[in-house]
Amino acid sequence: MAYLVRRRAIDHEIVDSRQTLADAVGCQSLRTIDASLERLEKAGWISVRHRWNGNSNAIQVNVNTVPALAPVQRKVTKEAGQFAVWYKGELERSGFRKQVRRKNWLSRSELSAQRILNKCGGDVELAKVRFGWGLRFSKWQKIVQSGSLYHVNGIFDKMVKELQEYIDSKAKQTAIDTPGTSGGSGNEQ
């Protein structure tokens, strides 16, 4: 569990091979890894999405069911849940349904949604504006449309900086084009 938490599997799925998991926890046997994953999944502490190749699975920690992670879950506000619902709706309206159809996507996305809200001072509307721009107009569009708030959180600061530069350039252009501003009024002699 400690390895999965350290790998941030509480925010998103990780895809590590069985051998990688064995090396990380100092285990020689892949059967031990398989048995441990099975026990954790039966206890409800993790979700395992089996992949076709058999050597690696997508694993995610179920924050709601692990008693030691209760403090993490308590940090998530209802606004983060509302933001995650809004994001899901935006993706679905944009035709990206596949990204948000995974089991428990919404509850798994709330922690990353909270981190994004924290970067916006808790302002849901500000986060929506920033995401709306990212969904439609920026070089970050592919990541924002991926359905992974975890990955968006990783580029969020850069995306916001680019949005601010865009706003500043538009404001500067408007000041130049508007008569009566320092950009020139057309009344010079």
C-alpha positions as CSV (number, residue, x, y, z in Angstrom):
1,M,0.0,0.0,0.0
2,A,2.8,2.4,0.9
3,Y,4.3,2.0,-2.6
4,L,0.9,2.6,-4.3
5,V,0.4,5.8,-2.2
6,R,3.9,7.0,-2.9
7,R,3.3,6.5,-6.6
8,R,0.1,8.7,-6.2
9,A,-2.3,5.9,-7.1
10,I,-4.7,7.7,-4.9
11,D,-5.2,10.3,-7.7
12,H,-5.1,8.1,-10.8
13,E,-4.4,4.6,-12.1
14,I,-0.8,3.5,-12.3
15,V,0.3,0.8,-14.7
16,D,3.3,-0.9,-13.2
17,S,4.4,-4.4,-14.3
18,R,4.3,-7.1,-11.7
19,Q,8.1,-7.2,-11.8
20,T,8.2,-3.5,-11.1
21,L,5.9,-3.9,-8.1
22,A,8.0,-6.9,-6.9
23,D,11.3,-4.9,-7.2
24,A,9.7,-1.9,-5.4
25,V,8.7,-3.9,-2.3
26,G,11.7,-6.2,-2.3
27,C,9.8,-9.3,-3.2
28,Q,11.3,-12.2,-5.3
29,S,8.0,-14.0,-6.3
30,L,5.5,-12.6,-8.7
31,R,3.0,-15.0,-7.2
32,T,3.3,-13.1,-3.9
33,I,2.6,-9.9,-5.8
34,D,-0.5,-11.5,-7.5
35,A,-1.8,-12.8,-4.1
36,S,-1.2,-9.4,-2.4
37,L,-3.0,-7.5,-5.2
38,E,-5.9,-10.0,-5.0
39,R,-6.2,-9.6,-1.2
40,L,-6.1,-5.8,-1.4
41,E,-8.7,-5.9,-4.2
42,K,-11.0,-8.2,-2.2
43,A,-10.7,-5.9,0.8
44,G,-11.8,-3.0,-1.4
45,W,-8.6,-1.1,-0.8
46,I,-7.6,-1.0,-4.5
47,S,-9.2,-1.4,-7.9
48,V,-7.4,-3.4,-10.5
49,R,-8.3,-3.1,-14.2
50,H,-6.9,-6.1,-15.9
51,R,-5.1,-5.3,-19.2
52,W,-4.7,-7.6,-22.1
53,N,-1.0,-8.3,-21.9
54,G,-1.1,-10.0,-18.5
55,N,2.1,-8.5,-17.2
56,S,0.7,-5.2,-15.9
57,N,-2.6,-4.0,-14.6
58,A,-4.0,-0.5,-14.0
59,I,-4.1,-0.1,-10.2
60,Q,-5.7,2.6,-8.1
61,V,-6.1,3.0,-4.4
62,N,-9.7,3.5,-3.2
63,V,-9.2,6.4,-0.8
64,N,-12.7,6.0,0.6
65,T,-12.1,2.5,1.9
66,V,-8.6,2.7,3.4
67,P,-8.9,3.8,7.0
68,A,-5.4,5.4,7.1
69,L,-6.3,7.6,4.1
70,A,-9.4,9.1,5.8
71,P,-7.5,12.5,6.5
72,V,-6.8,12.7,2.7
73,Q,-10.5,12.2,1.9
74,R,-11.6,14.8,4.5
75,K,-9.6,17.5,2.6
76,V,-11.9,17.1,-0.4
77,T,-14.7,19.7,-0.3
78,K,-18.1,19.4,-1.9
79,E,-17.0,22.1,-4.3
80,A,-14.3,19.7,-5.6
81,G,-17.0,17.2,-6.3
82,Q,-19.1,19.8,-8.1
83,F,-16.1,20.8,-10.2
84,A,-15.4,17.2,-11.1
85,V,-19.1,16.8,-12.2
86,W,-18.8,19.9,-14.3
87,Y,-15.6,18.7,-15.9
88,K,-17.2,15.3,-16.7
89,G,-20.2,17.1,-18.3
90,E,-17.9,19.3,-20.4
91,L,-16.0,16.3,-21.6
92,E,-19.2,14.5,-22.5
93,R,-20.6,17.5,-24.3
94,S,-17.3,17.7,-26.3
95,G,-17.6,14.1,-27.3
96,F,-15.0,12.6,-25.0
97,R,-17.3,10.2,-23.2
98,K,-14.8,7.3,-23.2
99,Q,-12.5,9.2,-20.8
100,V,-15.0,9.4,-18.0
101,R,-16.8,6.1,-18.3
102,R,-14.3,4.2,-16.1
103,K,-15.6,2.7,-12.9
104,N,-15.7,5.3,-10.1
105,W,-14.1,8.0,-12.3
106,L,-15.9,10.7,-10.4
107,S,-14.9,9.7,-6.9
108,R,-11.4,9.1,-8.1
109,S,-11.1,12.5,-9.6
110,E,-12.2,14.5,-6.6
111,L,-8.7,14.7,-5.0
112,S,-7.2,16.1,-8.1
113,A,-10.1,18.5,-8.5
114,Q,-9.5,19.7,-5.0
115,R,-5.8,20.4,-5.8
116,I,-6.9,22.4,-8.8
117,L,-9.4,24.3,-6.8
118,N,-6.8,25.1,-4.2
119,K,-4.7,26.7,-7.0
120,C,-7.7,28.8,-7.8
121,G,-8.2,30.0,-4.2
122,G,-11.3,27.7,-3.9
123,D,-13.1,29.6,-6.6
124,V,-15.0,27.1,-8.7
125,E,-16.0,29.6,-11.4
126,L,-12.4,30.7,-11.9
127,A,-11.4,27.1,-12.3
128,K,-14.2,26.6,-14.8
129,V,-13.1,29.6,-16.9
130,R,-9.5,28.3,-16.9
131,F,-10.5,24.8,-17.8
132,G,-13.0,26.1,-20.5
133,W,-10.1,27.9,-22.1
134,G,-7.9,24.8,-21.9
135,L,-10.6,22.6,-23.4
136,R,-11.0,24.8,-26.4
137,F,-8.2,27.2,-27.2
138,S,-4.8,26.1,-26.0
139,K,-1.9,23.9,-26.7
140,W,-3.0,22.1,-23.5
141,Q,-6.2,20.9,-25.1
142,K,-5.2,17.3,-25.5
143,I,-4.3,16.9,-21.9
144,V,-7.4,18.8,-20.6
145,Q,-9.5,16.5,-22.8
146,S,-7.8,13.4,-21.6
147,G,-10.3,13.0,-18.7
148,S,-7.5,12.9,-16.2
149,L,-7.6,15.7,-13.6
150,Y,-4.4,14.3,-12.2
151,H,-2.5,15.0,-15.5
152,V,-4.2,18.4,-15.9
153,N,-3.1,19.3,-12.4
154,G,0.5,18.7,-13.5
155,I,0.3,21.3,-16.3
156,F,-2.3,23.7,-14.7
157,D,0.1,26.4,-13.6
158,K,1.7,26.6,-17.1
159,M,-1.7,26.6,-18.7
160,V,-2.9,29.5,-16.4
161,K,0.3,31.4,-17.2
162,E,-0.4,31.1,-20.9
163,L,-4.0,32.2,-20.4
164,Q,-2.9,35.3,-18.5
165,E,-0.4,36.1,-21.3
166,Y,-3.2,35.8,-23.8
167,I,-5.5,38.1,-21.8
168,D,-2.7,40.6,-21.3
169,S,-1.9,40.6,-25.1
170,K,-5.6,41.1,-25.9
171,A,-5.8,44.0,-23.4
172,K,-2.7,45.6,-24.9
173,Q,-4.1,45.2,-28.4
174,T,-7.4,46.7,-27.3
175,A,-5.6,49.7,-25.7
176,I,-3.6,50.3,-29.0
177,D,-6.8,50.0,-31.1
178,T,-9.0,52.2,-28.9
179,P,-8.9,56.0,-29.7
180,G,-8.1,58.3,-26.8
181,T,-5.6,55.9,-25.1
182,S,-1.9,56.2,-24.8
183,G,-1.6,54.1,-27.9
184,G,-2.5,57.1,-30.0
185,S,-5.8,59.0,-30.3
186,G,-5.5,60.1,-33.9
187,N,-5.6,63.7,-32.7
188,E,-1.8,64.3,-32.8
189,Q,-0.5,67.4,-34.7
